[in-house]
């Protein structure tokens, strides 16, 4: 049986991974400030978007 996922770009998984990492780090700051929690989620999202753009540029050549 063939692999149906062949050819699918998985570099966009970096966005979700960045958000999950940001959320995990944000839980440590949640008792201090809710703004630090939201900020760490946004930093994780930005990091994921940055990694995705680097991977897609690198993959194109």
Secondary structure by P-SEA (a helix, b strand, c coil): ccccccccccccaaaaaaaaaaaaaaaaaccccaaaaaaaaaaaaaaaaaaaaaaaaaaac
